């Protein structure tokens, strides 16, 4: 599952008015059985179109907007590739 994004890279991009490039890796089993008895994993690297900062917004808002767009792209890739909704669960003790 996609881990929560941190603001650092988006703040640098917003400060310098440069885009960020969303990349996400998915995995699935192949038909090849490995020596360890598990199926060999196939990795797919998804590179999405760049997210450009909205120059009409302040720096903090630009960073926040780019981070939200990146998270949405990752969510769409996850749900498309794994055919299930992206949900996070936590257990309380």
C-alpha positions, 0 to 999 in steps of 0.5 A: 500500500502507498505510505503516507507522503511527506511534505519535503519534496513537495515544498522544494518543488513549490519553492522552485516552481518545478513539477513532481513526477509521481512514481509507484511500483506494483507487484504480482505473482508470476506463474514461475515457482522459485527455488524457495517454493514461492511464486516469483514476483513481477514488478511494474513501475508506473510513471505518471505525468508530472504535477505542476505547481499552481503559481496562483497559490502561495508556496504552502498551498502549492505544496499541499495541492501537489501532495494531494494530487500525487496521493490521488494518483497513487490511490488510482493506480493501486485500486486499478492494479489490485482491483480493490479499494485502498483502505487503511486499518489499524488495531487498538489494543 
